[in-house]
Amino acid sequence: MKKQLFFFLFLLTVTVSKAQTEYVTKTNIQYYDQATNKSDSYIAERCVLDIYFPKDTKNFATIVWFHGGGITQGNKEIPEYLKNKGYCIVGVNYRLSPNVKAPAYIEDSAAAVAWVYNNIEKYGGDPSLVFLSGHSAGGYLVSMVGLDQKYLAKYDIDSNRIAGLIPFSGQCITHFTVRKERGIPEKQPFVDEYAPLFHVRADAPPLLLITGDREMEMLGRYEENAYMARMMKIAGHKDTRLYELEGYGHNMTEPAFPLLVKEVNRIIELKKK
């Protein structure tokens, strides 16, 4: 009886503690330096981020979230499901095609991640617990920034510092918008330096690939991710996994968010050991 009472009081304390945690949101923070923003009005307008973080909390994990939209549309967001979980969430805007062409939007994504690494401690975050996630085009950008090391190297950041990559339904071949910019048809597969598949390597951060049902997904999105998972393992990567969400199409974020949270918690626990 005493054990049951103790356990109940423990759960009550945890619940009250979480309920009392206050979160702060700051919006439209420019992640390029002042000189870059002054040099290009589109960068100044578009290259901004929002940060949502637990107030008066130390050493929290951060999830950098990239929106979808085919790299031609969409806006930064703080996904509702990820709120009030004890994490910091950073929602990122990046420049869009056809206003810019590859690799501008990949470079923007890397600049936003670099901003997080250089600033997250000021908000109380742990820079060793920075995770990248996003849906569709956002998932593609996550994989490119995490796997092609040159983008973060520009800021003297080793991409292997990233705690985990969790792309939702991201392209693993060259993105169809990049192909369109080059006059390559949408349904013609193509792999070059702008394909995550081009950058498979054994020493990459943990990689969790999540897609919708292979029969309901956009084009061959599941198969791209399945090939990516296989090639990462062949390359010697020890922590690549693939989830297929049966019964869900390309818009599969709702059932994927719990998997993202589970993965973040898994890696946090691994780092404690």
Secondary structure, 3 states (H helix, E strand, C coil): CHHHHHHHHHHHHHHHHHHHCCEEEEEEEECCCHHHHHHCHHHHHHCEEEEEEECCCCCEEEEEEECCCCCCCCCCCCCHHHCCCCCEEEEECCCCCCCCCCCHHHHHHHHHHHHHHHHHHHHCEEEEEEEEEEECHHHHHHHHHHHCCHHHHCCCCCHHHCCEEEEECCCCCCCHHHHHHCCCCCCCCCCCCCCHHHHCCCCCCCEEEEEECCCCCCCCHHHHHHHHHHHHHHCCCCCEEEEEECCCCCCCHHHHHHHHHHHHHHHHHHHHC
